[in-house]
Amino acid sequence: MRARSIATATATALALVAARDLVQKKHALLRNFPVIGHARYLLETIGPELRQYIVTSNDEERPFSRDQRSWIYASAKGENNYFGFGTDNDVEHMQGHAYLKQRTFAGTLPDAHDPQAPLPSAKVLGGPRGRAKAFRPASVVNISAMSFGSLSGAAITALNKGAALAGTMHNTGEGGLSPYHRSGGDLVLQIGTAYFGCRNEDGSFNIDKLKDVVAGAPVKAIEIKLSQGAKPGLGGMLPGPKVTPEIAEIRGIPLGKDCASPSRHTAFSDVDSMLDFVELLATETGLPVGIKSAVGEMDFWHELATLMARGDRGVDFVTIDGGEGGTGAAPLIFSDSMSLPFRMGFSRVYGTFAEQGLTDDLTFIGSGKLGLPENAAVAFALGADMINVAREAMLSIGCIQSQKCHTDKCPTGVATQNPRLARGLDPTSKATRAAVYLRTLRTELMKVSAAVGVAHPALITATDIEIMNGDYEARTLAGVYGYKDGWGELGPHLADEITALLTTKPASAQKPIV
């Protein structure tokens, strides 16, 4: 009798927990997997102890270590994201770790502890080429390209609302501009090889459809995707059963039929015709136009810089994606062994434009695991003007790095089209977390900049960071990547302009003269 009572009480308690899990909106994992989902949080709680003795250290896991994920989760929740008792890094023997060199004295600096403080780009996007709708991006941190289809509608909605709350831009990805992208955030419209949303029935590009898309949404810039770090030079296949009526309408493709994305563009075939295409888009829309690419062979970049040096045509921005970047699905050899890592690839491209004296004339954007303060600071020191974050933004809205993106079985509803799993992700609460993460990352960059003695992360130079080889050798970032004097730095006019923009108090905040 006693055992039956205990069993009844246990069953009732589990039923109550299950009911609570199903109706709450804070944790997607618990909505999708009531009761048993709590095991994940229990294991997370005792994870450090388990790893310390029988699994891995806080810095060993990949793509993102336990420490990195913990920092993102705490930042997104507005919790204490500090770490105690010193570093886990083996600083005496670690090879390749970056260290920033603080300055003892500095000039006037902005408030590095204000989470609402603005951190705009040091450059006006499209300004040097006189684009009709040129603008200064309000945030140096923005959300990278992730398509609806790869991510769920709930995840796209959360990210777009988060972008609006944080004052950042949100890249649509090559899958087209979906209704989920229309939740208040400013957009960068990405055009891939299949021209989804702006294509003819045969898959060719249609400028009139592009103009209609741009006119009906808050699109601030256009990005032509040449390749991405995790799968460069690889076309995709969307099987017919996955081409739902919603996907078909958004992408402009036939319902229920296989849709193959070619590995190369058909609207242009070389650098010269690509620049003609860029100028066509900019002229017809008035928007800044740029390209996104991973870095492989360098002939393309040398030719692009040479043609741009003439001054009559050019891209407004270049987004460099590192080989360590993520993707929903890719063959292992592409993820592991295709395209250069970000630091190497970016430095080569930047140097190519620097040799032509063009670095102040276009905006450099970095992507590929840059949503962590250390990696972001290195990117800025190498010459990046802005950074895009993808997987880190996914982590901020509930991703647990289960690495099931390619299976359509994402347990937290982020990278799936399964309605049951996507239901677990509440866009409203997750939007707040995305916004808090984005603002926190900006604040961290301001703190790092202040420690180095400059007002803006774009003013950190390649000599302000050293790459360590254990405790016996160190080289500056400039030395490691072959930077010449002045490379990675803003021109004097741009440096003075962004410093004044961040350190000059508005008239209302100044003390009255007595």
Secondary structure per residue as TSV (DSSP state, phi and psi in degrees):
chain	resnum	aa	ss	phi	psi
A	1	M	-	360.0	-43.3
A	2	R	H	-63.7	-41.3
A	3	A	H	-63.2	-39.6
A	4	R	H	-64.0	-39.8
A	5	S	H	-64.5	-41.8
A	6	I	H	-63.5	-43.8
A	7	A	H	-62.3	-41.2
A	8	T	H	-64.0	-44.9
A	9	A	H	-63.6	-40.2
A	10	T	H	-64.3	-45.0
A	11	A	H	-61.9	-40.2
A	12	T	H	-64.4	-42.7
A	13	A	H	-63.5	-42.8
A	14	L	H	-65.0	-37.3
A	15	A	H	-64.5	-40.0
A	16	L	H	-66.5	-41.7
A	17	V	H	-63.1	-42.6
A	18	A	H	-62.3	-42.5
A	19	A	H	-63.4	-42.3
A	20	R	H	-63.6	-43.5
A	21	D	H	-61.4	-38.2
A	22	L	H	-70.2	-28.9
A	23	V	H	-98.4	-20.2
A	24	Q	-	-71.1	157.2
A	25	K	-	-121.7	5.3
A	26	K	S	-79.9	-37.3
A	27	H	-	-122.7	112.2
A	28	A	H	-62.5	-38.2
A	29	L	H	-59.9	-40.3
A	30	L	H	-73.6	-31.1
A	31	R	H	-67.6	-36.2
A	32	N	H	-84.3	-31.2
A	33	F	S	-132.5	73.4
A	34	P	T	-59.9	147.3
A	35	V	T	69.7	-64.1
A	36	I	T	-67.6	-22.7
A	37	G	T	-63.1	-22.6
A	38	H	H	-65.3	-23.8
A	39	A	H	-61.1	-34.0
A	40	R	H	-62.4	-42.7
A	41	Y	H	-71.0	-32.7
A	42	L	H	-65.1	-46.1
A	43	L	H	-64.9	-35.1
A	44	E	H	-64.0	-37.6
A	45	T	H	-65.0	-42.9
A	46	I	H	-97.4	6.1
A	47	G	H	-55.7	-47.5
A	48	P	H	-56.1	-40.6
A	49	E	H	-67.3	-42.1
A	50	L	H	-62.8	-47.1
A	51	R	H	-66.1	-33.1
A	52	Q	H	-60.6	-32.2
A	53	Y	H	-107.3	-35.3
A	54	I	T	-131.6	-7.3
A	55	V	S	-121.4	-104.2
A	56	T	-	-130.9	165.6
A	57	S	-	-82.6	174.4
A	58	N	T	-67.9	-14.8
A	59	D	T	-111.4	5.0
A	60	E	T	-92.9	-27.4
A	61	E	-	-69.6	151.4
A	62	R	S	-136.9	155.4
A	63	P	S	-67.4	-28.6
A	64	F	S	-118.3	131.1
A	65	S	-	-72.2	167.7
A	66	R	H	-58.5	-43.8
A	67	D	H	-62.1	-42.0
A	68	Q	H	-64.9	-44.9
A	69	R	H	-65.5	-39.6
A	70	S	H	-61.6	-40.3
A	71	W	H	-64.2	-42.1
A	72	I	H	-65.8	-46.4
A	73	Y	H	-60.7	-47.0
A	74	A	H	-64.7	-40.2
A	75	S	H	-63.9	-42.8
A	76	A	H	-65.7	-31.4
A	77	K	H	-88.7	-2.6
A	78	G	T	71.1	23.9
A	79	E	-	-94.1	177.0
A	80	N	-	-64.5	114.5
A	81	N	-	-106.2	19.1
A	82	Y	-	-81.4	162.6
A	83	F	-	-123.7	143.5
A	84	G	-	-107.3	160.6
A	85	F	S	72.1	18.1
A	86	G	S	95.1	178.2
A	87	T	-	-77.9	148.6
A	88	D	-	-85.0	-12.2
A	89	N	S	-70.4	143.5
A	90	D	-	-83.4	76.1
A	91	V	T	-66.0	-22.3
A	92	E	T	-74.2	-23.4
A	93	H	T	-131.2	-6.6
A	94	M	-	-68.9	134.3
A	95	Q	E	-102.3	134.4
A	96	G	E	88.1	3.3
A	97	H	E	-77.2	142.1
A	98	A	E	-95.8	135.2
A	99	Y	E	-125.8	130.2
A	100	L	E	-89.2	143.8
A	101	K	-	-102.9	113.5
A	102	Q	-	-73.7	154.6
A	103	R	-	-106.9	145.4
A	104	T	S	-74.6	-39.5
A	105	F	-	-122.7	153.5
A	106	A	-	-153.1	163.4
A	107	G	S	-78.8	-158.5
A	108	T	-	-67.0	132.1
A	109	L	-	-125.2	151.7
A	110	P	-	-73.1	168.4
A	111	D	-	-68.8	110.1
A	112	A	T	-82.9	-0.9
A	113	H	T	-111.4	4.0
A	114	D	-	-89.8	110.4
A	115	P	T	-66.1	-17.2
A	116	Q	T	-95.2	0.3
A	117	A	-	-64.6	138.1
A	118	P	-	-72.7	147.8
A	119	L	B	-140.5	75.4
A	120	P	-	-77.8	167.9
A	121	S	-	-67.0	147.8
A	122	A	S	-76.3	-11.9
A	123	K	S	-120.3	150.5
A	124	V	-	-86.6	118.8
A	125	L	B	-71.3	117.5
A	126	G	T	88.2	-5.4
A	127	G	T	-64.3	-48.7
A	128	P	T	-59.0	-29.6
A	129	R	T	-97.9	5.3
A	130	G	T	67.4	34.8
A	131	R	-	-64.0	143.0
A	132	A	T	-60.1	-33.2
A	133	K	T	-114.1	37.2
A	134	A	-	-62.5	149.5
A	135	F	B	-158.6	160.9
A	136	R	-	-95.8	113.6
A	137	P	-	-56.2	135.6
A	138	A	S	-75.1	-14.6
A	139	S	B	-139.4	137.6
A	140	V	S	-80.5	-12.3
A	141	V	E	-109.8	124.8
A	142	N	E	-138.1	166.5
A	143	I	E	-89.0	129.4
A	144	S	-	-76.7	176.1
A	145	A	-	-72.3	117.4
A	146	M	-	-144.4	117.2
A	147	S	-	-79.5	150.9
A	148	F	B	-69.5	127.9
A	149	G	T	122.1	-51.1
A	150	S	T	-73.6	-45.9
A	151	L	B	-103.7	156.6
A	152	S	-	-72.7	161.5
A	153	G	H	-60.3	-37.1
A	154	A	H	-64.3	-39.9
A	155	A	H	-68.1	-43.5
A	156	I	H	-61.8	-42.2
A	157	T	H	-60.7	-45.6
A	158	A	H	-61.2	-44.3
A	159	L	H	-66.1	-40.4
A	160	N	H	-69.5	-40.9
A	161	K	H	-64.7	-38.9
A	162	G	H	-63.4	-39.2
A	163	A	H	-61.7	-41.1
A	164	A	H	-63.5	-43.5
A	165	L	H	-66.3	-35.4
A	166	A	H	-90.6	-7.6
A	167	G	T	72.7	33.9
A	168	T	-	-112.0	172.8
A	169	M	E	-98.4	156.2
A	170	H	E	-127.3	118.6
A	171	N	E	-81.0	132.0
A	172	T	-	-72.1	-20.6
A	173	G	-	77.0	169.7
A	174	E	T	-79.6	-3.6
A	175	G	T	-78.9	4.0
A	176	G	-	99.7	164.9
A	177	L	-	-89.9	107.9
A	178	S	-	-94.0	167.4
A	179	P	G	-59.1	-26.5
A	180	Y	G	-73.0	-17.3
A	181	H	G	-82.0	-4.5
A	182	R	-	-104.5	52.7
A	183	S	S	-114.1	20.2
A	184	G	S	115.2	-18.3
A	185	G	-	-85.3	145.1
A	186	D	E	-68.5	148.2
A	187	L	E	-120.1	147.9
A	188	V	E	-109.4	118.4
A	189	L	E	-85.9	118.6
A	190	Q	E	-96.1	135.3
A	191	I	E	-114.7	118.0
A	192	G	-	-100.0	-168.9
A	193	T	T	-69.0	-21.2
A	194	A	T	-93.4	-6.8
A	195	Y	-	54.7	41.4
A	196	F	T	-58.1	131.6
A	197	G	T	87.6	-13.0
A	198	C	S	-143.9	48.4
A	199	R	B	-128.0	157.2
A	200	N	-	-84.1	174.5
A	201	E	T	-61.8	-29.7
A	202	D	T	-86.0	4.3
A	203	G	S	91.0	0.1
A	204	S	-	-80.5	162.1
A	205	F	B	-74.8	143.7
A	206	N	-	-128.6	109.7
A	207	I	H	-66.7	-34.3
A	208	D	H	-66.5	-39.7
A	209	K	H	-66.0	-37.2
A	210	L	H	-61.7	-44.4
A	211	K	H	-63.5	-35.8
A	212	D	H	-65.7	-41.9
A	213	V	H	-63.5	-46.0
A	214	V	H	-64.1	-39.0
A	215	A	H	-68.5	-23.4
A	216	G	T	-101.4	13.4
A	217	A	T	-152.2	161.0
A	218	P	T	-78.2	61.7
A	219	V	E	-83.6	124.7
A	220	K	E	-101.5	-21.3
A	221	A	E	-160.6	163.2
A	222	I	E	-120.8	133.0
A	223	E	E	-119.1	122.4
A	224	I	E	-90.1	114.8
A	225	K	E	-84.9	115.8
A	226	L	-	-90.0	-40.0
A	227	S	-	-168.1	167.9
A	228	Q	-	-129.4	159.1
A	229	G	T	-60.5	-38.8
A	230	A	T	-80.6	-17.7
A	231	K	S	-153.5	65.9
A	232	P	T	-70.6	142.0
A	233	G	T	68.4	24.6
A	234	L	-	-125.5	120.1
A	235	G	-	-79.5	156.6
A	236	G	-	-107.6	164.6
A	237	M	E	-130.4	122.3
A	238	L	E	-104.3	108.1
A	239	P	-	-61.2	147.9
A	240	G	G	-51.2	-44.9
A	241	P	G	-59.1	-23.1
A	242	K	G	-88.4	-7.7
A	243	V	-	-85.2	81.5
A	244	T	-	-73.9	167.5
A	245	P	H	-55.2	-37.6
A	246	E	H	-66.3	-47.7
A	247	I	H	-62.6	-42.8
A	248	A	H	-60.4	-41.8
A	249	E	H	-68.4	-44.0
A	250	I	H	-65.7	-42.8
A	251	R	H	-90.0	-13.7
A	252	G	T	72.4	41.1
A	253	I	-	-125.1	160.3
A	254	P	-	-64.8	140.7
A	255	L	T	-67.3	131.8
A	256	G	T	74.5	7.8
A	257	K	S	-111.8	146.7
A	258	D	-	-55.8	139.3
A	259	C	E	-126.6	113.4
A	260	A	E	-99.4	128.9
A	261	S	-	-93.0	123.4
A	262	P	-	-66.3	159.4
A	263	S	S	-80.4	-13.9
A	264	R	S	-132.8	160.3
A	265	H	-	-74.3	149.7
A	266	T	S	-106.0	-13.4
A	267	A	S	-78.1	-15.2
A	268	F	-	-153.9	159.9
A	269	S	S	-131.3	-4.8
A	270	D	S	-156.8	-179.7
A	271	V	H	-63.4	-41.5
A	272	D	H	-61.2	-49.4
A	273	S	H	-70.9	-27.6
A	274	M	H	-64.5	-41.8
A	275	L	H	-65.6	-34.5
A	276	D	H	-62.3	-40.8
A	277	F	H	-64.9	-42.9
A	278	V	H	-58.1	-47.8
A	279	E	H	-66.8	-33.1
A	280	L	H	-62.0	-48.3
A	281	L	H	-62.8	-43.6
A	282	A	H	-65.5	-40.5
A	283	T	H	-68.2	-42.9
A	284	E	H	-74.1	-28.9
A	285	T	H	-109.6	-22.2
A	286	G	-	79.9	-0.8
A	287	L	-	-89.2	153.8
A	288	P	-	-62.6	141.8
A	289	V	E	-129.1	133.2
A	290	G	E	-137.8	-175.9
A	291	I	E	-126.4	152.0
A	292	K	E	-120.1	135.1
A	293	S	E	-157.5	147.1
A	294	A	E	-77.8	170.6
A	295	V	-	-115.8	121.4
A	296	G	-	-126.0	-112.1
A	297	E	-	-67.5	150.2
A	298	M	S	-99.8	-5.1
A	299	D	H	-57.8	-39.4
A	300	F	H	-56.5	-47.0
A	301	W	H	-70.6	-37.8
A	302	H	H	-63.2	-42.3
A	303	E	H	-67.9	-39.9
A	304	L	H	-61.8	-47.2
A	305	A	H	-63.7	-39.0
A	306	T	H	-64.0	-45.2
A	307	L	H	-67.9	-36.7
A	308	M	H	-69.1	-27.7
A	309	A	T	-63.4	-20.4
A	310	R	T	-68.5	-26.7
A	311	G	S	93.4	-10.0
A	312	D	S	-88.7	-24.5
A	313	R	S	-141.0	155.1
A	314	G	-	174.0	160.2
A	315	V	-	-84.7	153.2
A	316	D	S	-88.6	-25.8
A	317	F	E	-151.7	156.7
A	318	V	E	-127.7	122.0
A	319	T	E	-101.9	117.0
A	320	I	E	-101.3	122.1
A	321	D	E	-106.2	131.2
A	322	G	-	-83.3	156.4
A	323	G	T	-63.9	-15.8
A	324	E	T	-85.2	3.3
A	325	G	-	-66.0	161.2
A	326	G	-	-97.6	171.7
A	327	T	-	-161.4	161.1
A	328	G	S	-68.4	-35.7
A	329	A	-	-161.7	139.8
A	330	A	-	-163.6	151.5
A	331	P	-	-59.5	147.1
A	332	L	H	-57.9	-39.7
A	333	I	H	-64.8	-31.8
A	334	F	H	-70.8	-44.4
A	335	S	H	-64.7	-37.6
A	336	D	H	-90.3	-31.4
A	337	S	H	-135.7	9.9
A	338	M	S	-113.3	135.9
A	339	S	S	74.9	151.2
A	340	L	-	-76.6	149.4
A	341	P	-	-58.8	159.2
A	342	F	H	-55.0	-52.9
A	343	R	H	-61.0	-42.0
A	344	M	H	-70.5	-46.4
A	345	G	H	-65.2	-45.2
A	346	F	H	-62.9	-45.1
A	347	S	H	-62.7	-35.5
A	348	R	H	-68.4	-43.0
A	349	V	H	-67.3	-45.0
A	350	Y	H	-58.9	-44.8
A	351	G	H	-61.8	-33.4
A	352	T	H	-64.0	-43.2
A	353	F	H	-74.1	-33.1
A	354	A	H	-63.9	-36.6
A	355	E	H	-61.8	-27.3
A	356	Q	T	-94.4	1.4
A	357	G	T	68.4	32.5
A	358	L	-	-108.1	1.9
A	359	T	G	-67.2	-25.8
A	360	D	G	-82.6	-7.9
A	361	D	G	-97.8	-2.0
A	362	L	S	-147.1	159.5
A	363	T	E	-95.3	131.8
A	364	F	E	-101.0	126.2
A	365	I	E	-118.7	134.4
A	366	G	E	-109.7	147.3
A	367	S	E	-149.7	155.8
A	368	G	S	119.1	77.4
A	369	K	S	64.3	37.9
A	370	L	-	-101.3	7.0
A	371	G	-	-82.5	19.1
A	372	L	S	-117.3	136.8
A	373	P	H	-52.7	-42.3
A	374	E	H	-63.4	-49.6
A	375	N	H	-63.2	-38.6
A	376	A	H	-64.8	-42.9
A	377	A	H	-61.5	-39.9
A	378	V	H	-63.9	-41.0
A	379	A	H	-60.7	-44.9
A	380	F	H	-64.2	-39.4
A	381	A	H	-64.3	-31.5
A	382	L	H	-77.2	-12.2
A	383	G	T	123.8	3.4
A	384	A	-	-67.7	143.3
A	385	D	S	-100.4	-26.9
A	386	M	E	-146.9	164.1
A	387	I	E	-130.7	150.2
A	388	N	E	-112.3	139.6
A	389	V	E	-120.0	137.9
A	390	A	S	-124.1	-75.2
A	391	R	H	-61.6	-34.1
A	392	E	H	-63.9	-38.1
A	393	A	H	-66.4	-37.1
A	394	M	H	-62.9	-42.7
A	395	L	H	-60.8	-36.5
A	396	S	H	-67.1	-23.2
A	397	I	T	-104.6	14.2
A	398	G	T	124.5	-10.0
A	399	C	-	-56.1	138.2
A	400	I	-	-116.3	19.5
A	401	Q	-	56.2	44.0
A	402	S	-	-76.8	-15.7
A	403	Q	-	60.5	40.2
A	404	K	-	-111.8	20.5
A	405	C	G	-56.6	-35.5
A	406	H	G	-83.2	-3.2
A	407	T	G	-104.2	-7.5
A	408	D	T	65.0	22.7
A	409	K	-	-123.1	32.9
A	410	C	-	-57.3	120.2
A	411	P	T	-70.0	-17.5
A	412	T	T	-106.3	7.9
A	413	G	S	77.9	12.7
A	414	V	S	-83.6	-57.2
A	415	A	S	-109.2	67.2
A	416	T	-	-157.3	156.3
A	417	Q	-	-111.1	10.2
A	418	N	-	-74.5	114.4
A	419	P	H	-57.8	-36.1
A	420	R	H	-64.9	-40.9
A	421	L	H	-76.8	-39.4
A	422	A	H	-64.0	-27.7
A	423	R	T	-59.1	-30.0
A	424	G	T	-67.0	-18.1
A	425	L	-	-95.2	112.9
A	426	D	-	-87.9	111.5
A	427	P	H	-60.8	-33.4
A	428	T	H	-66.9	-51.6
A	429	S	H	-69.1	-36.6
A	430	K	H	-72.3	-27.9
A	431	A	H	-61.0	-41.2
A	432	T	H	-62.4	-41.5
A	433	R	H	-65.2	-41.7
A	434	A	H	-60.6	-43.6
A	435	A	H	-64.2	-42.8
A	436	V	H	-64.7	-40.5
A	437	Y	H	-61.2	-47.8
A	438	L	H	-61.1	-42.7
A	439	R	H	-67.1	-38.4
A	440	T	H	-65.2	-41.5
A	441	L	H	-61.9	-40.9
A	442	R	H	-62.4	-42.8
A	443	T	H	-62.7	-41.5
A	444	E	H	-61.2	-40.0
A	445	L	H	-66.2	-35.2
A	446	M	H	-67.1	-39.0
A	447	K	H	-64.4	-43.7
A	448	V	H	-63.4	-43.1
A	449	S	H	-60.7	-43.5
A	450	A	H	-62.5	-39.1
A	451	A	H	-63.2	-36.6
A	452	V	H	-76.8	-15.1
A	453	G	T	95.3	20.6
A	454	V	-	-125.4	162.5
A	455	A	S	-86.7	-15.8
A	456	H	S	-147.9	143.3
A	457	P	G	-61.0	-26.5
A	458	A	G	-68.8	-10.7
A	459	L	G	-92.5	-4.8
A	460	I	-	-70.3	132.7
A	461	T	-	-105.6	168.5
A	462	A	T	-72.0	-7.3
A	463	T	T	-98.5	-4.6
A	464	D	S	-84.1	-5.7
A	465	I	E	-127.1	138.0
A	466	E	E	-118.9	142.4
A	467	I	E	-100.4	122.9
A	468	M	E	-94.6	146.1
A	469	N	E	-122.9	78.4
A	470	G	T	66.3	-150.6
A	471	D	T	-101.9	18.6
A	472	Y	S	-123.9	-5.0
A	473	E	-	-156.7	145.4
A	474	A	E	-150.2	142.1
A	475	R	E	-131.8	146.0
A	476	T	E	-66.7	158.7
A	477	L	H	-57.8	-38.7
A	478	A	H	-61.0	-41.9
A	479	G	H	-68.6	-38.8
A	480	V	H	-63.9	-41.2
A	481	Y	T	-105.6	14.2
A	482	G	T	68.7	33.5
A	483	Y	-	-77.2	138.2
A	484	K	-	-86.6	169.1
A	485	D	T	-55.9	129.1
A	486	G	T	90.5	-15.0
A	487	W	T	-68.7	143.0
A	488	G	T	84.7	-3.1
A	489	E	S	-109.4	150.7
A	490	L	-	-73.2	150.2
A	491	G	-	-62.6	155.6
A	492	P	H	-53.5	-40.7
A	493	H	H	-63.8	-45.5
A	494	L	H	-66.8	-39.6
A	495	A	H	-63.8	-45.2
A	496	D	H	-64.7	-39.2
A	497	E	H	-64.7	-46.7
A	498	I	H	-72.4	-32.7
A	499	T	H	-64.3	-44.7
A	500	A	H	-64.4	-37.8
A	501	L	H	-63.5	-35.5
A	502	L	H	-91.0	-22.0
A	503	T	H	-109.1	-11.6
A	504	T	-	-83.6	121.3
A	505	K	-	-77.2	143.1
A	506	P	-	-62.7	156.8
A	507	A	G	-56.1	-35.6
A	508	S	G	-67.5	-21.9
A	509	A	G	-94.1	-8.5
A	510	Q	S	-82.4	147.9
A	511	K	-	-72.4	140.9
A	512	P	-	-67.3	146.2
A	513	I	-	-81.3	125.8
A	514	V	-	-94.9	360.0
